[in-house]
Each structure stands twice: as C-alpha cells, then as structure tokens.
Amino acid sequence: MKKAPLLFWCIVLLLYSAFPGFALAQSSGISVIVDGSRLKFAVPPIIVNVRTLVPLRTIFEHLGAKVDWNAATRTVTAVKENVRIQLTIGKRTAYKNGQKIDLDAPGQIVKNTTMVPLRFVSESMGARVDWDRAARTVYIFTSRHIALDPEAAKTWTIDELTHLPPNFTALGWTDAKQILGPHRIAGQSRDDNTARTAIVMAGVQQPEVVQLAEDASAMALSADGNAVAWSHKDGIFVGAPGTMPRMVYANAKDESPASQLLFSPDGKLLSGWSFEWDTIYKVIDPSEKKSQTLPTQLNGYFLNEAAMWLDSAKILFTTRASVSLDGKQEYGSGYRQDLAVFDLKQATYRKVTSFPDGTFLSPVGFLGGKGLLVGERKQGSAWPGRYWLYDINDWSRTEAGLPGGQAIVSPDGSRAAVITESRRQEGNEINTVVLWDGTTGKAEPFATIAGERLRLIWSPDGSRLLVNRIVNEPVDSANGVYQARSLTHILNHVKK
C-alpha cells in the first residue's frame, strides 16, 4: 500500500485552516420542507459539525427575507420585518439585531454557492425547526401563527414558550412568572387506553416545568393564584402550587370525579357533577372539609353552569329553560338562557334576567367599576353579538359598547381582548382580535391568531396576554397532510 505524499496532507491541512469545517463537510441527503413544500436546491445541503448548511438565497427567500451580499467582505445581510441578520463566510459568529451569536458551524462557499446554517437562519427569522431523524427531513414552519397589527407591534412583543410539554392547555397564571394547566399524557401505543391528564406548572421566563399531579379531571385555580384544586377518581384535592396537596372531599363508592370546580374569593370550592339533564352542586370548605349540597329546583329552568362567584356568599349561574315562553315544552328553538343567583346564607335561587326564546348568555367578568359584563348571543351564533353591563345590586342593565365576539377582560377591568371573527384557512381557524379600551370605549386592531380552541388569559397585572391554542401545521400541503400541535405564546405590552 502506497503512503500518501506529504504534499497531499499539507494541502488538506491548509484547506481546513483556511475554511473551518471543510474537512468535516459531507453530502447529507437531507430534505428540507418549508410549510409543507419541499425545497429544491441547486447545491444539496451539507453537514458540518452535525449542523445542516443550505444555499443562502433559497432558504432566505422561502423565509420571506430580503438578502444583500457584500462580495468584498463576504458578508450576508438578511432583513425581515424588524429582524436583521448578519453573517460572514468562514466566521463562527453572527449578529441578530446587533447582538452577537456563536455558531456551531460557519457559513461556507461550495461550488460557487453560499451555504448558511439552516437552524440558525430559520429560528432567527422567527420560524420553528423540527428534525425527523428517520426520514432525514427538516421541517420548517415559518409562521408563529400570530401577526400583530402594525400599530400594536409598536408597543407589543411576542415570545414563544417552547419548553412546555406537548398537549398543554393553559388554565391561568399562578403569579407574574408562572402559568399552570393540564397536560394530556398519551398512552404508550395507539391501542393503549392509559392516557391521563397531569397538572403542570411552568415558568414563562425560565425553562422550568414542574408536574403537580396526575390523573386529574376538572381543575381550578384561585383568583390570587395561591391555590389549585383538581378532581380525581378518589375525590377532590387542594393545594398551593408546588406544595403537597390534601384531599378535601372523598368520592362515595361509584361516584364519578367532579366535572366542574370554581374557587370563591375566600377559598371555598364550588364543585359540580354533571349528568344528562342536570348537575349536582356542592360547596366545599377546604379548611374544615365540610360540604353543602345546593338545591337544584328552579321553576321552569334547570341549572346549566356555574358562571362565577359574585362574592363569598353568592354564586351566579346560567340556567336553561325547560319550557318556551308560550308554555310548550321544547328542546330546540324554545331553549333560552337566563341568569340566576344562589344565596348560600338563604339557600335560595333568584332569577335575575328575562330573555326571549333563542337567547344564550356568556357572563365574562367585572368591567372595572362599571358592572358585570354579560354577552348575549342568538341561537345558531357561536359568539355574543352584543354585551350588557349589569348592576348586580338591582340587576338593571345598560349596553356595554363592546364589539361582538368573544371577550376576555383584563384583571383590573380596564380593557378587553375581543375575538371578533374566526374563519377557516389552510387547515386552521384564523382569529381576528381587537383590544377594547374600557375608558374610551374604542376598539383598536390588535392581532391575527391562527389556531383552534384559542384561549387568551391576562397576566395578574394585565401587562401580558397568554395565547394558547391548537394549530394544524402543514407537513405535506400538496396532499393536505397536517400535524396538530399545542402552541403557547406570551404577548408583552411595552410601555412607550
């Protein structure tokens, strides 16, 4: 066997020192799919230091960025909206909006084509990157599925919480730094029926996730975030986030877990067990482990759902009529909803509204000092068409002036996020959100958010808005193949 000439190895070392990563570059056989479309490259992707490099212009253009190439300095500059990326060929540093970032692999020139690190470029432009090792395929999703209105973008920013477990559903904020919610844990296989729901607490600034409980059914978070309750096959448990819970109610034999839980301002717990046409409600005092069963008789109505505690002794319910206003029993168009208040001290209900047939109600919350905000929708409509403000002392009402849609009021009642429209597009619901100012009464365009089962939850101080939903992301758009993912973002209000 002949030995390689010394000159050959000198050339190899020279190339490696001149072009870092040269000796480690290899043809990858990797496919890149952006939003369901497979990219075609004049020069195929290569792997350098276990990082995938792709042709610069192809990837930047598919990410919607404008590209400038400075041949003298061998520097690439890419701009998309308010993001500016600079990368110099052969250097292991890049810059995003002036901030220095270290690279695992530098950009290179291969066959007169500028190659750049795929993951760094994609994520810097706000895209998400998934790697399918078995298929040797990189999936890139360019949109965070949230687009702020240009005016709103001047005072709001977007952060994605990428450390949350899959199938996470936001329930609320425990404080300004942590959120809490259920996380659906699937079985080990398609035929495994052991799927269960865990409760997890996650940081919004630090990538920490703590599991509080497993096999939870219904759950609730107190208004101050200091207590969490959940139902279980054995009973109902209450505890402070991050502490050992205690059972406050033991289920009777063959009794199913409670399907609804709701904290009062002073820490009592309203618990509901739903059946086909009715719900049994009990008020539990966790401190004494005592419960009070509420009567369910309400002439001409049955209890629909507990909406909220008005104070520590009164509970607001939505009710459904069992007969239409003309006296005929109906289970279709004759349905209507009204509001009723249960007084714990007197153990009685009082119906406080009288709406026509075909009307359904959505109590939202208190709007500052103006009163209780209640949405009214007609049968066949998904969301309220208008909103009323009720004085809960005499239940007189005035029109609130909010735009029609699904409203989420901030904790101090000064404003509301309102989902005014939802339309179907490319496998997702596209939701239009406006911000309504309770002082001026004006609604301003805010954001467009893609996803189903959209949940918007204000932070305790009202400066941030938690956005949680299920989105269908394209895997093979040509054949209509999508994958469902739970995504969570934080919209941050930055004062001018």
Secondary structure as UniProt FT lines:
FT   HELIX           6..18
FT   TURN            20..21
FT   HELIX           22..24
FT   STRAND          26..27
FT   STRAND          31..34
FT   TURN            35..36
FT   STRAND          37..38
FT   STRAND          46..48
FT   TURN            49..50
FT   STRAND          51..55
FT   HELIX           56..62
FT   TURN            63..64
FT   STRAND          66..70
FT   TURN            71..74
FT   STRAND          75..80
FT   TURN            81..82
FT   STRAND          83..88
FT   TURN            89..90
FT   STRAND          93..96
FT   TURN            97..98
FT   STRAND          99..102
FT   STRAND          108..110
FT   TURN            111..112
FT   STRAND          113..117
FT   HELIX           118..124
FT   TURN            125..126
FT   STRAND          128..132
FT   TURN            133..136
FT   STRAND          137..141
FT   STRAND          146..148
FT   TURN            150..151
FT   HELIX           152..154
FT   STRAND          156..160
FT   TURN            162..163
FT   TURN            166..167
FT   STRAND          172..173
FT   STRAND          178..185
FT   TURN            190..191
FT   STRAND          196..203
FT   STRAND          209..213
FT   STRAND          219..221
FT   TURN            223..224
FT   STRAND          228..232
FT   TURN            233..234
FT   STRAND          235..239
FT   TURN            241..242
FT   STRAND          246..250
FT   TURN            253..254
FT   STRAND          260..263
FT   TURN            265..266
FT   STRAND          269..274
FT   STRAND          279..285
FT   TURN            286..289
FT   STRAND          290..293
FT   TURN            299..300
FT   STRAND          301..309
FT   STRAND          314..321
FT   TURN            325..326
FT   TURN            333..334
FT   STRAND          337..343
FT   TURN            344..347
FT   STRAND          348..351
FT   TURN            357..358
FT   STRAND          359..366
FT   TURN            368..369
FT   STRAND          372..378
FT   TURN            379..380
FT   STRAND          386..391
FT   TURN            392..395
FT   STRAND          396..399
FT   STRAND          406..409
FT   TURN            411..412
FT   STRAND          415..425
FT   TURN            426..427
FT   STRAND          428..437
FT   TURN            438..440
FT   STRAND          443..450
FT   STRAND          452..458
FT   TURN            460..461
FT   STRAND          464..476
FT   HELIX           477..479
FT   STRAND          481..493
//
